[in-house]
Amino acid sequence: MTRYNLISPRPRKDGKTHWHNIGSAFTRDKGGFSLVFDSLPLPDAEGRVTVLMTEPLPDDGQRQQREPQARQQRSDMDDEIPF
């Protein structure tokens, strides 16, 4: 069974967005997902409710930073300078 986080946006005073963890989603054996809400998402100014399903954070609580493709390719190059 695979577990995902359910997060919902909340506006911050500085104008940025805070993503609040509101629950979990689990894959079902027969397909689809089971959703478990620890809190309910709040509607935005237009009355819409937004929920995003994401992979859980690693144990250290930090999302892994993904390097751009070009940077990954450079790390595979030979670091020796020929002169």
Secondary structure, 3 states (H helix, E strand, C coil): CCEEEEEEEEECCCCCEEEEEEEEEEECCCCCEEEEECCCCCCCCCCCCCCEEECCCCCCCCCCCCCCHHHHHHHCCCCCCCC
